[in-house]
Amino acid sequence: MANRDILIVGGGLAGLFLALKLAPRRCTVIALAPLGQAAASAWAQGGLAAALSPEDNPSLHAADTVAAGAGIVDPVVARLIAKEGANRVRDLLELGVPFDRTADGELALSLEAAHSRARVARVSGDLAGKAIMESLTYAVASSAHIEVIDRVKALALLQDTNGRIAGVLAKDATGRTLELHARETVLCAGGSGGLFAITTNPRSSQGDAMAMAYTAGALIADPEFVQFHPTAIDIGRDPAPLATEALRGEGAKLIDRTGRAFMTDYHPLADLAPRDEVARAIHCERAAGRGAFLDCRAAIGAHFPDHFPTVFETCRSANIDPREQPIPVAPAMHYHMGGVVTDLWARTSLEGLSACGETASTGAHGANRLASNSLLEAVVFAERAARRLRDSNLPEAGPATATSPPELNELSLVELRKRMHGQVGVVRDAPGLGATLDWITAAKTNVGQARALVASYLITAGAFARQESRGGHYRSDYPEHAPPHRTFMRKGEDGLPLIQHSAIAAGA
Ligand SMILES: Cc1cc2nc3c(=O)[nH]c(=O)nc-3n(C[C@H](O)[C@H](O)[C@H](O)COP(=O)(O)OP(=O)(O)OC[C@H]3O[C@@H](n4cnc5c(N)ncnc54)[C@H](O)[C@@H]3O)c2cc1C
């Protein structure tokens, strides 16, 4: 196969923004589906956070990011995304993204949970992701420097004898195996929600990039930190549609089957408690058989179709009228804070390999992502990767190979997702995590190093090793904080992760 210059694995926000910013340097984007599909970016409802108003500034945004991350956000990275955010929003405006405006023509900014200022740029209420992806897809289609190959799945990283990454081994829609060689490979393949039975992510977001990078020897950080969205709509759909937190912001209440509002039993802020606290409360109510429902009747009522069109349509499609009936909800795997370690320029620990977007662990999110910071992180780091790569003289790798890993069959994937949801979910403990590690190990013995098994093992091993509760990671057997530390993992000689915990100095 012909050599490519820069190969971008993933056509979500991170991948497309990087491709556009690389102009005029040639690049190739591969994606599982046509652009705009099978990408979490297109589903983002809230919007993109950035300090854009006169009442706001990057220091305040960075401070909120650090506070939300429960002690392990890298403050340098928090400042960096906060500082560069406004310029990236301007870039998106230039690309035609129709962010909502006030009557005066200023950007209309929403206030979201744990933000001290209104700073979330949105589109038509809850359609930010769709609008952003439409603008970017349009721009990509008219950019001669970008080649897009969709319906292609990356299976493994090609690597030369010096360990330099040289592209990917991939499979096209006909099942044909391809070797896509490149001077630089950038993983922008999203998160890993599809490894959990209840998720808001596209099913195909199965931690492929983390598994491929780990297998090739890259450093992974904090894989145990997963954010569960408290209120996925529980109508038996996979993936589960989202009931945005703005509903509770407007006064909607969580109730059990008898109509009792239960959040006051769990947290002084009741329905406006932090995301992880609400997710655990809902988990407990459901586990106790009382069920959990979002009651929007009094707070939103007749305004529902205008104010929350996406949620309204979803409910109606399941024969629920949220103006008159409570919405059944369940916590769902929503965002992966951990992932492939990158530096401030999106470089991974392997030569020839970069990563951006949800795949990367930049240090921006710590143990808990601040709402609407993920679209921000994706564009900031994609632009920085482009700035580094655009004019760089990239060396070519030597002859490179990769072993094609097996795929997990559907039956095993269903079982894996059930176990990840039940035992590596909102509430974790040593027996459940240990049993999951044993199950994955046995599955690996039978099937081999399938990417879904490798990624799930890293998440579970990180959760097992972290003997404390922090942010999105809650251990019922270790409910307290330990001194703050990050988890780093690299593949050992036996294929299992070598885990190192790295302490964070006070005040860092
Ligand atoms: C329902 C929902 C609502 C959200 N709302 C918000 C919000 O309001 N604000 C916010 O900041 N964040 C939000 N998020 C999170 C945010 O959308 C994501 O973190 C972000 O869009 C990730 O962008 P990405 O480009 O890294 O990945 P994605 O957009 O998921 O794109 C991944 C790409 O990689 C491709 N891919 C995956 N595996 C492979 C493979 N093996 N080979 C080839 N290609 C592959 C996919 O096809 C896709 O093109 C939300 C997420 C969800 C699910």
The ligand as an SDF file (V2000), in Angstrom:
LIG
                    3D

 53 58  0  0  0  0  0  0  0  0999 V2000
  -24.7670   11.8000   24.1610 C   0  0  0  0  0  0  0  0  0  0  0  0
  -23.5130   12.5820   24.4140 C   0  0  0  0  0  0  0  0  0  0  0  0
  -23.5810   13.9350   24.7230 C   0  0  0  0  0  0  0  0  0  0  0  0
  -22.4150   14.6690   24.9460 C   0  0  0  0  0  0  0  0  0  0  0  0
  -22.4920   16.0100   25.1910 N   0  0  0  0  0  0  0  0  0  0  0  0
  -21.3550   16.7390   25.2940 C   0  0  0  0  0  0  0  0  0  0  0  0
  -21.3920   18.1520   25.4080 C   0  0  0  0  0  0  0  0  0  0  0  0
  -22.4570   18.7570   25.3950 O   0  0  0  0  0  0  0  0  0  0  0  0
  -20.2160   18.8220   25.5130 N   0  0  0  0  0  0  0  0  0  0  0  0
  -19.0060   18.1940   25.5250 C   0  0  0  0  0  0  0  0  0  0  0  0
  -17.9720   18.8570   25.6250 O   0  0  0  0  0  0  0  0  0  0  0  0
  -18.9480   16.8430   25.3890 N   0  0  0  0  0  0  0  0  0  0  0  0
  -20.0720   16.1150   25.2660 C   0  0  0  0  0  0  0  0  0  0  0  0
  -19.9950   14.7660   25.1160 N   0  0  0  0  0  0  0  0  0  0  0  0
  -18.6780   14.1440   24.9850 C   0  0  0  0  0  0  0  0  0  0  0  0
  -18.1010   14.4730   23.6080 C   0  0  0  0  0  0  0  0  0  0  0  0
  -19.1400   14.3900   22.6480 O   0  0  0  0  0  0  0  0  0  0  0  0
  -16.9800   13.5170   23.2130 C   0  0  0  0  0  0  0  0  0  0  0  0
  -16.0680   13.3740   24.2490 O   0  0  0  0  0  0  0  0  0  0  0  0
  -16.2340   14.0460   21.9890 C   0  0  0  0  0  0  0  0  0  0  0  0
  -17.1510   14.3750   20.9750 O   0  0  0  0  0  0  0  0  0  0  0  0
  -15.2390   13.0250   21.4930 C   0  0  0  0  0  0  0  0  0  0  0  0
  -14.7810   13.4440   20.2320 O   0  0  0  0  0  0  0  0  0  0  0  0
  -13.7280   12.5230   19.4820 P   0  0  0  0  0  0  0  0  0  0  0  0
  -13.4590   13.1730   18.1810 O   0  0  0  0  0  0  0  0  0  0  0  0
  -12.5990   12.2430   20.3940 O   0  0  0  0  0  0  0  0  0  0  0  0
  -14.4890   11.1210   19.2850 O   0  0  0  0  0  0  0  0  0  0  0  0
  -15.7990   10.7650   18.4520 P   0  0  0  0  0  0  0  0  0  0  0  0
  -16.5960   11.9350   18.1110 O   0  0  0  0  0  0  0  0  0  0  0  0
  -16.4790    9.6540   19.1870 O   0  0  0  0  0  0  0  0  0  0  0  0
  -15.2220   10.1850   17.0900 O   0  0  0  0  0  0  0  0  0  0  0  0
  -14.5190    8.9670   17.0550 C   0  0  0  0  0  0  0  0  0  0  0  0
  -14.2390    8.5990   15.6220 C   0  0  0  0  0  0  0  0  0  0  0  0
  -13.3720    7.4640   15.6160 O   0  0  0  0  0  0  0  0  0  0  0  0
  -13.8870    6.4690   14.7250 C   0  0  0  0  0  0  0  0  0  0  0  0
  -13.3940    5.1770   15.1880 N   0  0  0  0  0  0  0  0  0  0  0  0
  -13.5800    4.5600   16.3800 C   0  0  0  0  0  0  0  0  0  0  0  0
  -12.9250    3.3860   16.4140 N   0  0  0  0  0  0  0  0  0  0  0  0
  -12.3030    3.2670   15.2200 C   0  0  0  0  0  0  0  0  0  0  0  0
  -11.4700    2.2640   14.6200 C   0  0  0  0  0  0  0  0  0  0  0  0
  -11.1320    1.1380   15.2710 N   0  0  0  0  0  0  0  0  0  0  0  0
  -11.0280    2.4570   13.3520 N   0  0  0  0  0  0  0  0  0  0  0  0
  -11.3740    3.5970   12.6410 C   0  0  0  0  0  0  0  0  0  0  0  0
  -12.1410    4.5780   13.1740 N   0  0  0  0  0  0  0  0  0  0  0  0
  -12.5910    4.3970   14.4300 C   0  0  0  0  0  0  0  0  0  0  0  0
  -15.3990    6.6580   14.7740 C   0  0  0  0  0  0  0  0  0  0  0  0
  -15.9980    6.1350   13.6240 O   0  0  0  0  0  0  0  0  0  0  0  0
  -15.4750    8.1880   14.8210 C   0  0  0  0  0  0  0  0  0  0  0  0
  -15.3640    8.7070   13.5210 O   0  0  0  0  0  0  0  0  0  0  0  0
  -21.1570   14.0130   24.8990 C   0  0  0  0  0  0  0  0  0  0  0  0
  -21.0890   12.6520   24.5950 C   0  0  0  0  0  0  0  0  0  0  0  0
  -22.2440   11.9410   24.3500 C   0  0  0  0  0  0  0  0  0  0  0  0
  -22.1340   10.4920   24.0110 C   0  0  0  0  0  0  0  0  0  0  0  0
  1  2  1  0
  2  3  1  0
  2 52  2  0
  3  4  2  0
  4  5  1  0
  4 50  1  0
  5  6  2  0
  6  7  1  0
  6 13  1  0
  7  8  2  0
  7  9  1  0
  9 10  1  0
 10 11  2  0
 10 12  1  0
 12 13  2  0
 13 14  1  0
 14 15  1  0
 14 50  1  0
 15 16  1  0
 16 17  1  0
 16 18  1  0
 18 19  1  0
 18 20  1  0
 20 21  1  0
 20 22  1  0
 22 23  1  0
 23 24  1  0
 24 25  2  0
 24 26  1  0
 24 27  1  0
 27 28  1  0
 28 29  2  0
 28 30  1  0
 28 31  1  0
 31 32  1  0
 32 33  1  0
 33 34  1  0
 33 48  1  0
 34 35  1  0
 35 36  1  0
 35 46  1  0
 36 37  1  0
 36 45  1  0
 37 38  2  0
 38 39  1  0
 39 40  1  0
 39 45  2  0
 40 41  1  0
 40 42  2  0
 42 43  1  0
 43 44  2  0
 44 45  1  0
 46 47  1  0
 46 48  1  0
 48 49  1  0
 50 51  2  0
 51 52  1  0
 52 53  1  0
M  END
$$$$
